[in-house]
């Protein structure tokens, strides 16, 4: 089912304000039968992401490491150092190239997140 002119407001935990309204002009709802071609893309992207270096990323509980976050066609590579970020980005780009895809540099960014005792690069 298509959806038009949906308004979304983002709420971020531990932040006292809401985002402004974000109007989604058009698209296909995830999981809809019309989104079936996107499933192939998701399988390919999952394959590329599963080949990233498991030693890089951030340490979570129970000895689990996280080196990426993915939702639809958005990907965040997560690590604790600039060198690790360059390594993950290179692996990601090479993996995409193997299947004929390229990341869009105009839609890419680097973010440094700092806490009292740690820093993370996305």
MIBAVO-120056 format. One line per field, with one value per atom (N, C-alpha, C): residue number from 1; y, x, z. Coordinates in pm, whole numbers, plus 50000, padded with zeros to 5 digits. Layout:
nr <- c(NUM/...)
yy <- c(Y/...)
xx <- c(X/...)
zz <- c(Z/...)
//
This chain:
nr <- c(1/1/1/2/2/2/3/3/3/4/4/4/5/5/5/6/6/6/7/7/7/8/8/8/9/9/9/10/10/10/11/11/11/12/12/12/13/13/13/14/14/14/15/15/15/16/16/16/17/17/17/18/18/18/19/19/19/20/20/20/21/21/21/22/22/22/23/23/23/24/24/24/25/25/25/26/26/26/27/27/27/28/28/28/29/29/29/30/30/30/31/31/31/32/32/32/33/33/33/34/34/34/35/35/35/36/36/36/37/37/37/38/38/38/39/39/39/40/40/40/41/41/41/42/42/42/43/43/43/44/44/44/45/45/45/46/46/46/47/47/47/48/48/48/49/49/49/50/50/50/51/51/51/52/52/52/53/53/53/54/54/54/55/55/55/56/56/56/57/57/57/58/58/58/59/59/59/60/60/60/61/61/61/62/62/62/63/63/63/64/64/64/65/65/65/66/66/66/67/67/67/68/68/68/69/69/69/70/70/70/71/71/71/72/72/72/73/73/73/74/74/74/75/75/75/76/76/76/77/77/77/78/78/78/79/79/79/80/80/80/81/81/81/82/82/82/83/83/83/84/84/84/85/85/85/86/86/86/87/87/87/88/88/88/89/89/89/90/90/90/91/91/91/92/92/92/93/93/93/94/94/94/95/95/95/96/96/96/97/97/97/98/98/98/99/99/99/100/100/100/101/101/101/102/102/102/103/103/103/104/104/104/105/105/105/106/106/106/107/107/107/108/108/108/109/109/109/110/110/110/111/111/111/112/112/112/113/113/113/114/114/114/115/115/115/116/116/116/117/117/117/118/118/118/119/119/119/120/120/120/121/121/121/122/122/122)
yy <- c(49884/50000/50125/50217/50342/50433/50515/50617/50752/50854/50989/51085/51186/51294/51247/51152/51106/51201/51237/51326/51244/51258/51184/51285/51257/51338/51243/51275/51189/51231/51130/51153/51084/51158/51101/51092/50974/50956/51053/51098/51186/51324/51360/51493/51559/51684/51749/51800/51793/51848/51745/51770/51686/51747/51665/51719/51797/51872/51934/51827/51863/51767/51729/51601/51549/51491/51549/51502/51400/51281/51176/51190/51234/51266/51147/51037/50921/50802/50684/50565/50441/50331/50202/50162/50119/50075/49951/49944/49826/49704/49593/49469/49454/49560/49552/49467/49402/49319/49399/49528/49610/49632/49605/49627/49501/49398/49272/49289/49373/49389/49441/49513/49564/49452/49340/49228/49178/49171/49128/49224/49354/49453/49429/49403/49380/49256/49149/49029/49058/49133/49167/49255/49356/49444/49366/49274/49192/49109/49057/48979/49067/49189/49281/49314/49344/49381/49264/49143/49027/48999/49059/49038/49144/49238/49340/49277/49335/49284/49280/49161/49150/49201/49224/49276/49426/49493/49638/49663/49780/49816/49858/49854/49890/49766/49757/49643/49663/49566/49569/49465/49445/49344/49204/49111/48969/48945/49026/49007/49017/49098/49120/49250/49249/49371/49415/49544/49603/49690/49661/49743/49810/49785/49855/49854/49951/49958/49976/49904/49916/49918/50004/50010/50047/49957/49975/49998/50113/50137/50233/50255/50341/50254/50287/50210/50306/50270/50343/50244/50273/50193/50252/50169/50216/50158/50244/50199/50298/50267/50351/50436/50424/50499/50544/50652/50694/50586/50518/50411/50298/50261/50158/50201/50330/50382/50374/50410/50401/50257/50165/50024/49969/49998/49951/50012/50142/50208/50146/50115/50051/49912/49835/49701/49712/49806/49825/49863/49957/50002/49888/49809/49696/49591/49565/49469/49515/49643/49696/49686/49716/49712/49570/49468/49329/49297/49368/49342/49457/49545/49651/49773/49794/49910/50003/50129/50229/50309/50344/50436/50575/50651/50787/50883/50936/51025/51151/51196/51317/51294/51167/51135/51068/51082/51018/51123/51083/51175/51094/51162/51103/51177/51101/51161/51108/51195/51157/51174/51066/51069/51051/51142/51134/51120/51036/51029/51068/51056/51094/51016/50887/50804/50731/50750/50680/50773/50732/50803/50700/50731/50640/50719/50656/50720/50644/50716/50658/50722)
xx <- c(50084/50000/50090/50060/50135/50090/50178/50139/50189/50109/50142/50125/50210/50198/50185/50270/50274/50364/50323/50403/50465/50596/50669/50735/50731/50803/50894/51022/51120/51137/51133/51156/51287/51382/51510/51515/51549/51556/51655/51625/51712/51732/51647/51652/51518/51519/51398/51307/51351/51267/51243/51143/51110/51167/51182/51223/51106/51134/51026/50954/50845/50772/50853/50856/50922/50812/50790/50684/50741/50685/50723/50627/50678/50592/50532/50609/50558/50646/50600/50681/50597/50663/50598/50624/50521/50538/50626/50715/50801/50714/50752/50677/50564/50528/50423/50469/50376/50412/50486/50455/50523/50670/50710/50850/50935/50882/50955/51090/51103/51236/51340/51297/51391/51448/51377/51427/51561/51573/51699/51811/51782/51881/51920/51822/51851/51936/51911/51993/52138/52154/52288/52359/52289/52349/52387/52303/52334/52460/52475/52595/52720/52712/52826/52860/52760/52783/52837/52796/52842/52991/53049/53189/53281/53222/53304/53385/53501/53591/53522/53501/53431/53513/53642/53726/53710/53657/53635/53494/53472/53340/53348/53235/53229/53190/53246/53220/53089/52998/52873/52880/52772/52767/52784/52817/52829/52929/53034/53142/53096/52995/52943/52999/53043/53093/52993/52974/52884/52967/52965/53043/52956/52826/52738/52594/52518/52374/52316/52209/52150/51998/51937/51792/51759/51690/51658/51788/51805/51929/52023/51998/52085/52177/52305/52404/52491/52516/52612/52720/52843/52958/53005/53026/53055/53188/53276/53404/53456/53568/53623/53742/53786/53904/53890/53958/53957/54014/54118/54178/54078/54005/53902/53791/53754/53650/53694/53820/53872/53874/53914/53920/53780/53683/53546/53487/53512/53459/53519/53649/53713/53655/53636/53576/53435/53358/53220/53217/53302/53306/53348/53448/53491/53381/53311/53200/53089/53056/52953/52998/53125/53178/53169/53185/53176/53040/52936/52802/52752/52845/52810/52746/52765/52707/52817/52782/52874/52803/52874/52811/52803/52704/52687/52761/52873/52956/52880/52787/52711/52611/52578/52485/52557/52687/52767/52823/52846/52901/52976/53061/53131/53086/53054/53008/53095/53142/53217/53127/53101/53018/53110/53101/53185/53098/53144/53086/53197/53174/53277/53406/53394/53514/53534/53447/53461/53430/53473/53433/53406/53310/53269/53263/53305/53300/53201/53107/53004/53016)
zz <- c(50000/50000/50000/49914/49907/50020/50065/50162/50115/50141/50098/50216/50221/50318/50462/50501/50639/50717/50838/50921/51033/51051/51152/51245/51375/51473/51549/51557/51621/51767/51855/51997/52033/52089/52127/52279/52331/52475/52537/52656/52734/52671/52577/52517/52548/52586/52633/52521/52395/52289/52180/52099/51985/51858/51756/51627/51568/51466/51391/51311/51249/51167/51045/51014/50895/50807/50691/50603/50505/50506/50412/50295/50180/50068/49996/49987/49915/49946/49910/49932/49949/49974/49994/50139/50207/50344/50348/50446/50458/50485/50422/50438/50340/50267/50167/50049/49981/49866/49758/49747/49647/49681/49804/49841/49820/49758/49738/49669/49565/49504/49603/49706/49805/49891/49899/49978/49923/49791/49731/49771/49766/49809/49954/50040/50182/50202/50126/50136/50096/49987/49939/50042/50094/50192/50318/50360/50477/50453/50332/50298/50307/50253/50257/50403/50484/50623/50706/50674/50751/50728/50625/50593/50657/50733/50800/50913/50941/51044/51180/51237/51365/51483/51465/51574/51592/51491/51499/51549/51599/51649/51794/51861/52003/52083/52202/52290/52365/52353/52428/52539/52607/52713/52656/52741/52706/52593/52588/52491/52345/52320/52185/52131/52005/51941/51834/51824/51725/51633/51501/51409/51302/51306/51213/51263/51214/51233/51093/51063/50929/50940/50861/50849/50706/50638/50496/50419/50353/50278/50351/50480/50561/50646/50646/50721/50802/50928/51010/51050/51015/51058/51190/51291/51426/51473/51524/51575/51677/51738/51844/51800/51674/51632/51486/51449/51309/51216/51262/51181/51158/51263/51250/51156/51163/51074/50928/50902/50765/50717/50805/50769/50738/50826/50801/50674/50653/50533/50407/50410/50296/50270/50377/50362/50305/50357/50312/50165/50126/49987/49894/49934/49851/49840/49950/49947/49855/49861/49771/49625/49600/49462/49405/49491/49443/49385/49428/49378/49290/49248/49155/49218/49347/49415/49463/49483/49537/49645/49753/49850/49790/49830/49781/49874/49828/49911/49951/49869/49901/50014/50041/50149/50265/50272/50376/50470/50596/50696/50801/50874/50987/51112/51217/51341/51455/51540/51659/51780/51851/51972/52093/52190/52308/52433/52524/52658/52754/52882/52979/52961/52931/52925/52793/52695/52567/52452/52333/52212/52105/52020/51913/51784/51676/51545/51459/51401/51314/51177)
//
